[in-house]
Amino acid sequence: MSRRYPIISITGSSGAGTTSVKKTFENIFRRENVVAAYIEGDAFHRYDRAEMRSLMAERAERGNKNFSHFSPETNLFEELEKLFRDYAETGTGTTRHYVHDEEEARLYGAKPGTFTAWEALPENSDLLFYEGLHGAVVTDKVNVAQHADLKIGVVPVINLEWIQKLHRDRSHRGYSTEAVTDTILRRMPDYVNYICPQFTETDINFQRVPTVDTSNPFIARWIPTPDESMVVIRLKNPRGIDFPYLLSMIPNSFMSRANSIVVHGAKLDLAMQLILTPLILQLIERKRRTI
């Protein structure tokens, strides 16, 4: 971890809601005049879209039905750790963009499903902000988690996560329910081995829990709304967190454990603002004291 060049890492799998959390952070950064250098987790995939499809077909023919974007084999974990380490030491580093669609293709000048060239991060940023699959990953070869100053996990209960992925992939990417189901099944071993363990490394987890029936996520017609959800917020180290203040500020919230607070789903943004703003300001103040 670095006092002078802090790193914030948001970790969650595809469809978990990390993009919404990122927007909350962006609002905090804008309000508090914090300049962030943004890192997209999929920039550190090893293969582009065409290569990945080809490799999946090849591995499937060989009997490997679990080749996925979650594993070390398909990601540049060493390069990601190097970026975190370089930024923590010097405030610089190298990244790229993965081009998702035609809109991004026009923005970056590259074809959808490909990567842009590697380039240096913008200079004079206050902190590094990562959002993706592996912001707290630890394997026998790399330890990305050790370099981040604030690690946030975004992990809905599994049925809700599947519902969110099903709806996103069907509505925005044109996949069938069967195709998305096959993807979920293919990724499951890597999800268990490389995604779930990260949530023991994170400092704060936000877990959305539906209060409506999600027993069969594969036939759900819509995603449970925030009003139909609760959010369990777990703090790894609750020291310094003013829980009585949070309970007074967030209507109908309650403590479920000594390090966990439960809030209504519609109050998630408020809860994040109240919890995360002081932590971000602490990182910035600590940074300024070292300059």
C-alpha positions in Angstrom: 0.0 0.0 0.0 1.1 3.6 -0.6 0.6 6.8 1.3 1.6 9.0 -1.5 -0.1 7.2 -4.4 -3.3 5.4 -3.0 -5.2 2.8 -4.9 -8.9 2.0 -4.6 -10.1 -1.3 -6.1 -13.7 -2.3 -6.8 -14.1 -6.1 -7.4 -17.1 -8.0 -8.6 -18.0 -10.4 -11.4 -19.8 -9.6 -14.6 -23.3 -8.5 -13.8 -22.7 -7.9 -10.1 -23.3 -4.1 -10.3 -19.8 -2.8 -10.1 -20.5 -0.2 -12.7 -23.2 1.4 -10.5 -20.8 1.5 -7.6 -18.2 3.1 -9.9 -20.7 5.9 -10.6 -21.1 6.6 -6.9 -17.3 6.9 -6.6 -17.2 9.2 -9.6 -19.8 11.5 -7.8 -17.7 11.5 -4.7 -14.5 12.3 -6.6 -16.3 15.1 -8.5 -17.7 16.6 -5.3 -14.5 16.4 -3.3 -12.2 17.5 -6.3 -10.3 14.2 -6.4 -8.6 13.4 -9.7 -8.6 9.7 -10.3 -6.8 7.6 -12.9 -9.3 4.9 -14.0 -8.4 1.3 -14.8 -10.8 -1.1 -16.5 -10.4 -4.7 -15.4 -11.1 -6.1 -18.8 -8.1 -4.2 -20.2 -6.1 -7.0 -18.6 -7.7 -9.9 -20.3 -5.1 -11.9 -22.1 -7.2 -12.5 -25.3 -9.4 -10.3 -27.5 -13.0 -11.4 -28.3 -12.2 -13.4 -31.4 -9.2 -15.1 -29.8 -11.3 -16.0 -26.7 -14.1 -17.6 -28.8 -11.6 -19.6 -30.8 -9.8 -20.8 -27.7 -13.1 -21.7 -26.0 -14.1 -23.8 -28.9 -10.7 -25.5 -29.1 -10.7 -26.3 -25.3 -14.2 -27.6 -25.5 -13.2 -30.0 -28.2 -10.4 -31.2 -25.9 -12.9 -31.7 -23.1 -12.3 -28.5 -21.1 -15.8 -27.1 -20.6 -14.7 -24.5 -18.0 -12.4 -22.2 -19.9 -13.4 -18.7 -18.8 -12.4 -15.0 -18.3 -12.1 -15.6 -14.6 -8.9 -17.7 -14.6 -5.2 -16.8 -14.5 -4.8 -18.5 -17.8 -7.0 -15.9 -19.5 -5.8 -12.8 -17.7 -2.6 -10.8 -17.3 -2.4 -11.0 -13.5 1.3 -10.2 -13.5 0.9 -7.1 -15.5 -2.0 -6.0 -13.3 0.0 -6.4 -10.2 2.9 -4.6 -11.8 0.6 -1.7 -12.6 -0.6 -1.5 -9.0 3.0 -1.8 -7.7 4.3 0.9 -10.2 1.5 3.3 -9.3 2.0 2.8 -5.6 5.7 3.6 -6.0 5.7 6.3 -8.6 2.1 7.4 -9.4 2.5 6.1 -12.9 1.8 3.0 -14.9 0.7 1.5 -18.2 -2.8 0.4 -19.2 -5.1 0.0 -22.2 -8.8 -0.2 -23.1 -10.9 -3.1 -24.2 -13.4 -1.9 -26.9 -16.8 -3.3 -26.1 -19.1 -1.9 -28.8 -19.4 0.4 -31.8 -19.7 3.5 -29.6 -16.4 2.8 -27.9 -14.9 1.9 -31.3 -15.6 5.4 -32.5 -14.1 6.8 -29.3 -10.9 4.7 -29.3 -10.4 4.1 -33.0 -10.3 0.3 -32.7 -12.7 -2.5 -33.6 -15.2 -3.8 -31.1 -13.8 -6.8 -29.3 -10.1 -5.7 -29.5 -7.7 -3.8 -27.3 -6.2 -0.3 -27.8 -2.4 0.1 -27.6 -0.8 0.2 -24.1 -0.3 3.7 -22.9 0.8 5.6 -19.8 -1.7 6.7 -17.2 -2.5 10.4 -17.0 -0.1 12.4 -14.9 -0.8 14.1 -11.6 -3.7 11.9 -10.5 -4.6 11.8 -6.8 -5.3 8.1 -6.8 -5.8 5.0 -8.9 -9.3 3.6 -9.3 -9.7 0.0 -10.5 -13.0 -1.6 -11.4 -13.2 -5.2 -12.6 -13.0 -8.9 -11.9 -9.6 -9.2 -10.1 -8.9 -6.1 -8.0 -8.1 -8.3 -4.9 -6.9 -11.5 -6.5 -4.3 -13.6 -4.8 -2.7 -16.7 -6.4 0.5 -18.6 -5.9 2.2 -16.2 -8.3 0.6 -12.8 -7.7 -0.9 -10.8 -4.9 -2.8 -7.8 -6.3 -4.7 -7.3 -3.1 -1.6 -6.3 -1.1 -1.1 -3.1 -3.2 -4.6 -1.6 -2.8 -5.4 0.8 0.1 -9.2 0.4 -0.1 -10.7 -2.7 -1.5 -14.5 -2.9 -2.1 -16.4 -6.0 -3.0 -19.7 -5.9 -4.9 -21.3 -9.3 -4.6 -25.1 -9.8 -4.8 -26.5 -13.1 -3.6 -25.9 -15.6 -6.4 -29.4 -15.9 -7.7 -29.6 -12.1 -8.0 -26.2 -12.0 -9.7 -27.4 -14.5 -12.3 -30.6 -12.6 -12.9 -28.7 -9.4 -13.5 -26.3 -11.1 -15.9 -29.1 -12.9 -17.7 -31.0 -9.6 -18.3 -27.9 -7.7 -19.3 -26.6 -10.2 -21.7 -30.0 -10.8 -23.3 -31.1 -7.2 -23.6 -27.8 -5.5 -24.4 -25.8 -8.3 -26.1 -28.5 -10.3 -27.8 -27.7 -13.7 -26.2 -30.3 -16.3 -25.6 -31.2 -17.6 -22.1 -29.6 -20.9 -23.0 -26.3 -19.2 -24.1 -26.1 -17.2 -20.9 -26.8 -20.3 -18.8 -24.0 -22.1 -20.6 -21.7 -19.2 -19.8 -22.6 -19.3 -16.1 -22.0 -23.1 -15.9 -18.7 -22.8 -17.8 -17.4 -20.1 -15.4 -18.5 -21.7 -12.2 -15.2 -23.5 -11.2 -13.2 -20.3 -11.9 -15.8 -18.2 -10.0 -15.4 -20.4 -7.0 -11.6 -20.5 -7.2 -10.7 -17.0 -8.2 -13.7 -14.6 -7.7 -15.2 -15.7 -4.3 -11.8 -15.8 -2.4 -11.3 -12.1 -3.2 -14.2 -11.1 -1.0 -12.2 -12.2 2.1 -9.5 -9.8 1.0 -11.8 -6.8 0.6 -12.2 -4.1 3.3 -15.9 -3.5 2.6 -18.4 -5.7 0.9 -21.8 -4.6 -0.4 -24.1 -7.5 -0.9 -27.6 -7.0 -2.3 -30.2 -9.4 -1.2 -33.7 -9.5 -2.9 -36.8 -9.6 -0.7 -38.8 -11.2 -3.5 -38.8 -14.8 -4.8 -35.7 -15.4 -7.0 -35.8 -19.2 -6.6 -35.5 -19.8 -10.4 -33.3 -17.0 -11.8 -33.5 -18.4 -15.3 -37.2 -17.6 -15.7 -37.2 -14.3 -13.9 -38.9 -11.6 -16.1 -37.2 -8.6 -14.4 -34.5 -7.7 -12.0 -35.6 -7.1 -8.4 -35.6 -3.3 -7.9 -33.8 -1.5 -5.1 -37.2 -1.2 -3.3 -37.4 -5.0 -3.4 -33.9 -5.4 -1.9 -31.8 -5.0 1.2 -28.1 -4.5 1.2 -25.7 -6.1 3.7 -22.6 -4.0 4.2 -19.7 -5.8 5.9 -16.7 -3.9 7.1 -13.6 -6.0 7.6 -12.2 -3.7 10.2 -15.0 -1.6 11.8 -12.7 0.4 14.0 -13.3 4.1 13.4 -16.7 3.6 11.8 -19.4 5.5 13.6 -22.3 3.0 13.4 -24.7 5.0 15.6 -24.3 8.0 13.2 -24.9 5.7 10.2 -28.0 4.2 11.8 -29.4 7.7 12.5 -28.7 8.9 9.0 -30.0 5.9 7.1 -33.7 5.2 7.7 -34.7 1.7 8.8 -31.1 0.5 8.8 -29.9 -1.9 11.5 -26.9 -3.8 12.7 -26.9 -7.6 12.0 -23.4 -8.2 13.4 -20.8 -6.2 15.1 -19.2 -5.4 11.7 -22.3 -5.4 9.5 -25.0 -2.9 8.8 -28.2 -3.7 6.7 -29.8 -0.9 4.7 -32.8 -0.7 2.4 -31.8 -1.2 -1.2 -33.0 2.3 -2.2 -30.6 3.7 0.4 -27.4 2.1 -1.0 -26.1 5.2 -2.7 -26.6 7.2 0.5 -24.9 4.5 2.6 -22.0 4.4 0.2 -21.7 8.2 0.3 -21.7 8.2 4.1 -19.2 5.3 4.5 -16.8 5.9 1.6 -16.4 9.7 1.5 -14.5 9.9 4.9 -12.3 6.9 3.8 -11.5 8.6 0.5 -10.7 11.9 2.2 -8.5 10.0 4.7 -6.5 8.6 1.8 -6.2 12.1 0.2 -5.2 13.7 3.5 -2.6 11.0 4.1 -1.2 11.6 0.6 -1.0 15.3 1.1 0.9 14.9 4.3 3.7 13.0 2.5 4.1 15.6 -0.3 
